[in-house]
Amino acid sequence: MDIDQVIDQWQIEEALERAFLATERLSVARRVVGFFAALAASVAGVIGTVWVFHNVGLGLGLLSAYALPLFVLLVMLGVERAVPLGKS
C-alpha cells in the first residue's frame, strides 16, 4: 500500500469524524435552545396569568389560567418547528 493512499485515507477519516462531532454539537445546541425557549414561554405564561388575576379580576384570570397550557403548548410547537429537537 502506498504511503500517499494511507495519508489520504487518514485525512478522509479525520474529516468525517470532525463533521460528525460538529453535527453532535449542533444537535445539543438545538436541544438547549429549545429547552430554554419552552422554559421562557412557561414563565411568561405564569407571569401573565398572575398579572391578569391581580389587575383585571377573577373572571378573566380564570380564562387566562385555562389558556395558559394551550399557550405553552403552542409556543413549544413553534419552537419545535423552528428548532427540530428530535433530529440531529
Backbone as JSON Lines, residues from 0, in Angstrom:
{"i":0,"aa":"M","n":[0.84,-1.17,0.0],"ca":[0.0,0.0,0.0],"c":[0.9,1.25,0.0]}
{"i":1,"aa":"D","n":[0.55,2.19,-0.8],"ca":[1.33,3.42,-0.95],"c":[1.09,4.35,0.24]}
{"i":2,"aa":"I","n":[2.13,5.06,0.68],"ca":[2.0,5.96,1.83],"c":[1.03,7.1,1.55]}
{"i":3,"aa":"D","n":[0.96,7.55,0.3],"ca":[0.01,8.62,-0.05],"c":[-1.43,8.16,0.12]}
{"i":4,"aa":"Q","n":[-1.7,6.91,-0.21],"ca":[-3.05,6.37,-0.03],"c":[-3.41,6.3,1.45]}
{"i":5,"aa":"V","n":[-2.45,5.9,2.27],"ca":[-2.69,5.81,3.71],"c":[-2.97,7.2,4.28]}
{"i":6,"aa":"I","n":[-2.19,8.19,3.86],"ca":[-2.4,9.56,4.34],"c":[-3.75,10.09,3.87]}
{"i":7,"aa":"D","n":[-4.1,9.83,2.62],"ca":[-5.4,10.27,2.1],"c":[-6.54,9.64,2.88]}
{"i":8,"aa":"Q","n":[-6.43,8.34,3.14],"ca":[-7.47,7.64,3.9],"c":[-7.59,8.22,5.31]}
{"i":9,"aa":"W","n":[-6.46,8.5,5.94],"ca":[-6.46,9.08,7.28],"c":[-7.12,10.46,7.27]}
{"i":10,"aa":"Q","n":[-6.81,11.28,6.26],"ca":[-7.41,12.61,6.16],"c":[-8.92,12.52,5.94]}
{"i":11,"aa":"I","n":[-9.36,11.57,5.15],"ca":[-10.8,11.38,4.92],"c":[-11.49,10.98,6.22]}
{"i":12,"aa":"E","n":[-10.9,10.02,6.94],"ca":[-11.5,9.59,8.21],"c":[-11.53,10.73,9.23]}
{"i":13,"aa":"E","n":[-10.48,11.53,9.26],"ca":[-10.45,12.66,10.19],"c":[-11.51,13.7,9.82]}
{"i":14,"aa":"A","n":[-11.69,13.96,8.55],"ca":[-12.72,14.92,8.11],"c":[-14.11,14.41,8.46]}
{"i":15,"aa":"L","n":[-14.35,13.11,8.28],"ca":[-15.65,12.54,8.63],"c":[-15.91,12.64,10.13]}
{"i":16,"aa":"E","n":[-14.88,12.39,10.92],"ca":[-15.04,12.49,12.38],"c":[-15.33,13.93,12.8]}
{"i":17,"aa":"R","n":[-14.64,14.9,12.2],"ca":[-14.91,16.31,12.52],"c":[-16.33,16.7,12.13]}
{"i":18,"aa":"A","n":[-16.8,16.21,10.99],"ca":[-18.17,16.52,10.56],"c":[-19.18,15.92,11.52]}
{"i":19,"aa":"F","n":[-18.93,14.69,11.97],"ca":[-19.83,14.04,12.93],"c":[-19.88,14.81,14.24]}
{"i":20,"aa":"L","n":[-18.72,15.24,14.75],"ca":[-18.67,15.99,16.0],"c":[-19.37,17.34,15.87]}
{"i":21,"aa":"A","n":[-19.24,17.98,14.72],"ca":[-19.93,19.26,14.5],"c":[-21.44,19.06,14.5]}
{"i":22,"aa":"T","n":[-21.89,17.96,13.92],"ca":[-23.32,17.65,13.9],"c":[-23.83,17.4,15.31]}
{"i":23,"aa":"E","n":[-23.06,16.69,16.12],"ca":[-23.45,16.43,17.51],"c":[-23.54,17.72,18.31]}
{"i":24,"aa":"R","n":[-22.58,18.62,18.12],"ca":[-22.61,19.9,18.84],"c":[-23.85,20.69,18.44]}
{"i":25,"aa":"L","n":[-24.2,20.69,17.17],"ca":[-25.39,21.4,16.7],"c":[-26.65,20.79,17.3]}
{"i":26,"aa":"S","n":[-26.69,19.47,17.39],"ca":[-27.85,18.8,17.97],"c":[-28.03,19.18,19.44]}
{"i":27,"aa":"V","n":[-26.94,19.2,20.19],"ca":[-27.01,19.58,21.6],"c":[-27.43,21.04,21.72]}
{"i":28,"aa":"A","n":[-26.9,21.9,20.88],"ca":[-27.26,23.32,20.92],"c":[-28.75,23.5,20.64]}
{"i":29,"aa":"R","n":[-29.29,22.76,19.69],"ca":[-30.72,22.85,19.39],"c":[-31.56,22.43,20.59]}
{"i":30,"aa":"R","n":[-31.15,21.38,21.26],"ca":[-31.9,20.92,22.43],"c":[-31.86,21.96,23.55]}
{"i":31,"aa":"V","n":[-30.7,22.55,23.76],"ca":[-30.57,23.56,24.82],"c":[-31.42,24.79,24.49]}
{"i":32,"aa":"V","n":[-31.36,25.25,23.25],"ca":[-32.17,26.41,22.84],"c":[-33.65,26.1,22.99]}
{"i":33,"aa":"G","n":[-34.07,24.93,22.56],"ca":[-35.48,24.53,22.68],"c":[-35.93,24.47,24.13]}
{"i":34,"aa":"F","n":[-35.09,23.93,24.99],"ca":[-35.43,23.84,26.41],"c":[-35.62,25.22,27.01]}
{"i":35,"aa":"F","n":[-34.67,26.12,26.76],"ca":[-34.77,27.45,27.35],"c":[-35.92,28.26,26.75]}
{"i":36,"aa":"A","n":[-36.22,28.05,25.47],"ca":[-37.37,28.74,24.87],"c":[-38.67,28.26,25.5]}
{"i":37,"aa":"A","n":[-38.8,26.96,25.72],"ca":[-40.0,26.42,26.36],"c":[-40.1,26.89,27.81]}
{"i":38,"aa":"L","n":[-38.97,26.93,28.49],"ca":[-38.96,27.42,29.87],"c":[-39.36,28.89,29.94]}
{"i":39,"aa":"A","n":[-38.84,29.7,29.03],"ca":[-39.2,31.12,29.0],"c":[-40.68,31.3,28.69]}
{"i":40,"aa":"A","n":[-41.22,30.48,27.79],"ca":[-42.65,30.57,27.47],"c":[-43.49,30.21,28.69]}
{"i":41,"aa":"S","n":[-43.07,29.2,29.43],"ca":[-43.82,28.81,30.63],"c":[-43.79,29.92,31.68]}
{"i":42,"aa":"V","n":[-42.63,30.49,31.9],"ca":[-42.5,31.58,32.88],"c":[-43.34,32.78,32.45]}
{"i":43,"aa":"A","n":[-43.28,33.13,31.17],"ca":[-44.07,34.26,30.67],"c":[-45.56,33.99,30.84]}
{"i":44,"aa":"G","n":[-45.98,32.77,30.59],"ca":[-47.39,32.42,30.75],"c":[-47.84,32.51,32.2]}
{"i":45,"aa":"V","n":[-47.02,32.04,33.11],"ca":[-47.36,32.11,34.54],"c":[-47.41,33.56,35.0]}
{"i":46,"aa":"I","n":[-46.42,34.35,34.61],"ca":[-46.4,35.76,35.0],"c":[-47.61,36.48,34.42]}
{"i":47,"aa":"G","n":[-47.95,36.19,33.18],"ca":[-49.14,36.81,32.57],"c":[-50.41,36.43,33.29]}
{"i":48,"aa":"T","n":[-50.52,35.18,33.68],"ca":[-51.72,34.73,34.4],"c":[-51.83,35.42,35.76]}
{"i":49,"aa":"V","n":[-50.72,35.5,36.48],"ca":[-50.74,36.18,37.78],"c":[-51.1,37.65,37.61]}
{"i":50,"aa":"W","n":[-50.54,38.28,36.59],"ca":[-50.84,39.69,36.34],"c":[-52.32,39.89,36.07]}
{"i":51,"aa":"V","n":[-52.9,39.02,35.24],"ca":[-54.33,39.16,34.92],"c":[-55.17,38.93,36.17]}
{"i":52,"aa":"F","n":[-54.85,37.91,36.97],"ca":[-55.59,37.69,38.22],"c":[-55.51,38.93,39.11]}
{"i":53,"aa":"H","n":[-54.33,39.5,39.23],"ca":[-54.12,40.62,40.15],"c":[-54.75,41.92,39.65]}
{"i":54,"aa":"N","n":[-54.61,42.21,38.37],"ca":[-55.0,43.53,37.87],"c":[-56.37,43.57,37.2]}
{"i":55,"aa":"V","n":[-56.85,42.48,36.68],"ca":[-58.09,42.51,35.91],"c":[-59.24,41.9,36.69]}
{"i":56,"aa":"G","n":[-59.0,40.81,37.37],"ca":[-60.07,40.22,38.15],"c":[-60.14,38.72,37.96]}
{"i":57,"aa":"L","n":[-61.01,38.11,38.76],"ca":[-61.09,36.66,38.82],"c":[-61.59,36.05,37.52]}
{"i":58,"aa":"G","n":[-62.62,36.65,36.91],"ca":[-63.2,36.06,35.7],"c":[-62.19,35.92,34.58]}
{"i":59,"aa":"L","n":[-61.53,37.03,34.24],"ca":[-60.52,36.96,33.18],"c":[-59.3,36.18,33.64]}
{"i":60,"aa":"G","n":[-59.02,36.22,34.94],"ca":[-57.89,35.45,35.46],"c":[-58.09,33.96,35.25]}
{"i":61,"aa":"L","n":[-59.32,33.5,35.48],"ca":[-59.6,32.07,35.24],"c":[-59.51,31.74,33.76]}
{"i":62,"aa":"L","n":[-59.99,32.64,32.91],"ca":[-59.84,32.4,31.47],"c":[-58.35,32.31,31.11]}
{"i":63,"aa":"S","n":[-57.57,33.19,31.69],"ca":[-56.13,33.18,31.43],"c":[-55.5,31.89,31.94]}
{"i":64,"aa":"A","n":[-55.95,31.42,33.11],"ca":[-55.39,30.19,33.67],"c":[-55.72,28.99,32.78]}
{"i":65,"aa":"Y","n":[-56.92,28.98,32.2],"ca":[-57.26,27.87,31.31],"c":[-56.52,27.98,29.99]}
{"i":66,"aa":"A","n":[-56.19,29.2,29.59],"ca":[-55.48,29.38,28.32],"c":[-53.98,29.13,28.46]}
{"i":67,"aa":"L","n":[-53.46,29.16,29.67],"ca":[-52.02,29.0,29.89],"c":[-51.45,27.71,29.3]}
{"i":68,"aa":"P","n":[-52.04,26.53,29.59],"ca":[-51.47,25.31,29.0],"c":[-51.51,25.32,27.47]}
{"i":69,"aa":"L","n":[-52.57,25.88,26.9],"ca":[-52.66,25.97,25.44],"c":[-51.57,26.89,24.9]}
{"i":70,"aa":"F","n":[-51.37,28.02,25.57],"ca":[-50.33,28.96,25.15],"c":[-48.95,28.29,25.19]}
{"i":71,"aa":"V","n":[-48.65,27.61,26.28],"ca":[-47.35,26.95,26.41],"c":[-47.19,25.87,25.34]}
{"i":72,"aa":"L","n":[-48.24,25.11,25.09],"ca":[-48.18,24.08,24.05],"c":[-47.91,24.68,22.68]}
{"i":73,"aa":"L","n":[-48.61,25.77,22.36],"ca":[-48.41,26.4,21.05],"c":[-46.99,26.95,20.92]}
{"i":74,"aa":"V","n":[-46.47,27.54,21.97],"ca":[-45.1,28.05,21.92],"c":[-44.11,26.9,21.75]}
{"i":75,"aa":"M","n":[-44.34,25.81,22.46],"ca":[-43.43,24.66,22.34],"c":[-43.49,24.07,20.94]}
{"i":76,"aa":"L","n":[-44.68,24.03,20.35],"ca":[-44.78,23.55,18.97],"c":[-44.06,24.48,18.02]}
{"i":77,"aa":"G","n":[-44.16,25.78,18.27],"ca":[-43.43,26.74,17.45],"c":[-41.93,26.57,17.57]}
{"i":78,"aa":"V","n":[-41.46,26.31,18.77],"ca":[-40.04,26.07,18.98],"c":[-39.62,24.79,18.27]}
{"i":79,"aa":"E","n":[-40.46,23.78,18.34],"ca":[-40.14,22.51,17.68],"c":[-40.07,22.69,16.16]}
{"i":80,"aa":"R","n":[-40.94,23.54,15.61],"ca":[-40.89,23.8,14.17],"c":[-39.61,24.54,13.81]}
{"i":81,"aa":"A","n":[-39.25,25.54,14.63],"ca":[-38.07,26.35,14.33],"c":[-36.78,25.59,14.63]}
{"i":82,"aa":"V","n":[-36.78,24.82,15.7],"ca":[-35.59,24.07,16.12],"c":[-36.01,22.63,16.35]}
{"i":83,"aa":"P","n":[-35.95,21.77,15.31],"ca":[-36.39,20.38,15.48],"c":[-35.54,19.66,16.52]}
{"i":84,"aa":"L","n":[-36.12,19.41,17.68],"ca":[-35.35,18.86,18.79],"c":[-35.02,17.38,18.61]}
{"i":85,"aa":"G","n":[-35.84,16.64,17.92],"ca":[-35.62,15.21,17.79],"c":[-34.67,14.83,16.68]}
{"i":86,"aa":"K","n":[-34.25,15.79,15.88],"ca":[-33.39,15.48,14.73],"c":[-31.98,15.95,15.01]}
{"i":87,"aa":"S","n":[-31.02,15.14,14.56],"ca":[-29.63,15.54,14.78],"c":[-28.99,15.97,13.49]}
